């Protein structure tokens, strides 16, 4: 019930406008959002690096409807890549294709119209920059209507810039096991997550237990493959299953990395680092934080209680 409520709120334009303008909204968001500016994000990345944690920086924003907005979004990523190189940070970047103009003209999904062509060009320029500086771009996955187009764009960019680009797969979709095999066969790095969008039962597992089981199944396939992948979860039961699986199968702890979100399970992040596992934290920032924030509340309702308890603390 709470999950559906917060996913619904994530698309409420009026509440989004109010929240992103209000000081109260910005205060609440700081639990999961590193700040509003590139400088704040870079400082957050440096602090995490000092703890032995790697970073993926994400400039928040999605579904832009003008070419100028897409170009402005891209400029932030070029700035991030330059700052990462200058500061010698252990950090890469994550972006959304809808932020790069995928929806312009109403074209997305498997239809390759003006929007997808624009998004591929702009994202390709960022991947080229990353490849030139020895960095990496993660193309985030959005709702299921974007899945096939996102995979195809990632595949083409990987052909042009091998090792400099990867994407995300969502375990709640029925198609994900086949998609994982498809990408691994090409040497494309995957970030495996459970999924944070509302999808119909015709294409996605409706029950959490089934999502978890599919996640664990694909997770074991990924860490056993020759491709370095990210296992994105805060679920300690799943983390424990992977601990056991790697020990039983003599899988190198550095053959993959755990990936977690900024502000969530900091204790577990530090514990895994102490055990010798790689950990990367996804660090979002920017003024357009509202949809991301609501999806984090939808994913883990316990976050709502945490915020309620800590809102008035200094």
N, C-alpha and C positions, 0 to 999 in steps of 0.2 A: 504493500500500500504506500509506504513512504517513498519507495523507489519511484513508483509511477508519479507520485505527487511532485517530487523534485525534478524529474525528467520533464514533466509538464511545465514547471516553472522556468526551466532552462530556455524555453522558447517564448516566454511571455515578454513581449517587447516593452510594455509599459513598466512592468516591475524591473526589467533590466535597466531601462533608462533612469529610473529613480535610484536604483541601487548603485549604479556606476557613478552617479553624480554626488551621492551622499557621503559625508564623512563617516557615518556609521557603517555603511556598506564597505567602504575601503578598509576600515578597521577590522571588520569581521573577516574580510578576504585575506588579510595578511597571514593567517594561519597556513594557507595553501599557496599563496602567491608571493613571490620574492620581492616585489616592488613594482613601481610603475615605469621605470626607466632602464635603459641598457646598462648604465653605470651601476644601478642597484643589483641587477641580475649578475653582472660580472663579479661584484663584491661577494654576493652569495655563493657563486661558483668557487671563488678563491677560498672562502671559509670552509666549504665542503671538501675541497681538495686537500686542505690542511689536515683534515680528519682522515684522509686516505680514501675519500669517496669521489668517484668520477661523476660527471655531470652531463646532462643534455639540456640545453637552453631552448626555451620555446617562447616566442613572442606571440602572445595571445591575440586571437582574432580569427574569424571564419566568415564564410559566405559574403565576401565583398562583391559589390555589384558594379564597380567602375574600374576601368583599367588603371586610372591614377591611384586608386586605393591599393590595387595589387602591386603596383610598382613601389609605392611607399612601404608596403609590408616587406617586400623583397629587400629594400634598402636597409632595413633594420637587420636582416640576416647577414648581409654583406658586412655591416658594421660589427656584428657579433663575431663573425669569422676573423675579421682583422684584429679585434680586441683579444680573442682567444690566442691568436698567434703572438701578438705583442706581449701578453702576460704569461705565455707558455703554460696555459691552463690545460688540465686534462678534461677537456669538454668538447662536445660536439653540439649539433643543433637539430631540432625537430620542427617540422612545419606541416601545415595542412594545405591541400591543394585548393580547397574552397577559398582559402586566404590568398592564394596566388591567382584567383580569377576564374576558377573552375565553373562557377555558376553564372558567369556573365553571358547574357543571351539565353538563359534558361537551359543551357546544355550541360548535362553531366551524365554520370553512369557510363554505359557502354557507347553512348552516342558521341562521336568525336567531332563536335562542332567548334565554334569559335572559342568557347570557354575552355574546354580541355586542351586545345592547341595553345592557347595563351598560358594556361597553367603549366603545361609541359615546358614551354619556352622559358618562363620565369624561373621555375624550379630548376631547370637544367642549368641556367646561369649560376644559380647558387651552388649546385652540385659541382659544376666546373671550378668555381672558386674554392670549394672545399677540397677537391682533388689536388688543386694547385698548391694548397697549403698543408697537405697531408691530413686533412680532416674528413669528416663523415656527416652525411645528412640523413636523418630519419624522416621518411614521409609518413606522417600519421594517418591512421585509418579513421574514416568518418562513418556515417550511416551506411547501410547495406547498398543503397542506390549508387554509392561511389566505389564499391569494392572492386569490381572488375576493371574499371578505368584506372584506379589507383595501382593495381597490380601491373597492368600493361605499361603504364608510364614508368613505374619503377624498373620494370624489365628493360625497357628501351634505354633508360638512363644508365642502368648497370652495364649494358653493352658498350656504351660510350665511355663510362668512367667506372671501370670495375673496382669494387671494394669501397667506393666512395658514397654509395647510397644503399639504403635498405628500407623496409617498410614494417607495418604492424599487422598482425592477424588477431582476430577476436574469436576466442574459443566457443562463444555461444552460437556461432553460425554453423550450420550443418556442413558447409563446404570447406571449412577451415583445414581439416586434415589433408584433403587433396591439395589445397592451396599451399600448405606448408611443404609437402613433397615437391610440388612444382617449383617453388622458389629455391629450396635447398639444392635441387638438381642443377640449378644455375649458379650456385654459390652466393646467393643473395641472403644477406643477414635479416633475421626476423626478430621483432619484438613481440612476444606472445602475451596477450592480456585476455581478460575474460570478456570485456565489452561493456560499454556504458551508454548505449543508445536503445531506444524502444524499438524492438523488431517483432514482426508477426511470427506466430508459432509455426507457420508454413516453412520458414527458413531458419529458425533459431530454436534452440532448446528453451522451453519455457521454465523448466524446473532448475533451481540452483544446483541440486545434486548432480544433474546430468551435465550442466556446464562445467562443474568442478571435475567430473570424471573425464570429460573430453579434454579439459585443460591438462590434466595430469598425463593422459595418454600422449598428447602431442608434445608436451614438455619433455617426456622421456625420449621421444624420437628425436627432438631437436638437440638435446645435450649429447646424444649418442652419435650425432652426425659430425662431419668434418667442418661444418660451418659454425662460426662463432655467433651465438644468438643471445638475446636478452630474455630472461624469464621474469616477467613483470607481475609481481603479486605481493600483497601484504598478508596473505592468508598463511598463518604460521603452520597450520596442518599440512598445507601443500609444500611449504618450505621444508618441513621435516621429512616429507616423502622424498624430496629431491636430495636432501642430505643423505638419507639412507640409500637411495638409488646410486648416487655417485660413489659412495663408499663400497657398496656391494659390487659395483661394476668397474672399479678402478678408473673412474673418470676424473681427469685432472680438474681441480677446482677452478683453474683459470681457462678452461675450455669454453666457458660461458660466463655470464654475469647475471646477478640478480638486479632487477630494476624496480625502483620504488618512487613514490611521489614525494615532492617537497612537503615537509610538515607532517608526514604520516609514518608511524612506526620508526621513529628515530632510534629507539632502543634496539630494535631488530636490525636496523642498518649497521649500527656499531658492532653488534654481536657477530654478524656475518663477516664483517671486515676482520675482527679479531680471530675468527676461525680460518682466515685465509681465502675466503671467497671474494670475488670481485663484486662491487656494488656501484651502480650508477643511479643517481637521483635526477629525476625529471624536474627541472626548475622553470616554472612558468612565470611570466611577468607581463606587465602592460596594463593599459587602461581598460581594455575590453575583456575583463576577467570574469564577468558574470556567468556566461554559459558553462565555462570550465568549472567554476566554483559549484554551481548547482549539480553538475554531473558527479562531482566528488561527494557531495552530500547524498546523492542517489545511490552511489556505489556502496557507501558505508554509513548507514544511519547512525552508528555510534559517534560519528563526527559531529552530528547535531548536538548530542548531549555534551560532548567536549566543549563545543563553542558556547553553549548555554552556561556551563560551569565557569568558563574562563573569560567571558566577555568583559566583566567588570574588574578583572585583575589587571594590574599594571604590567 
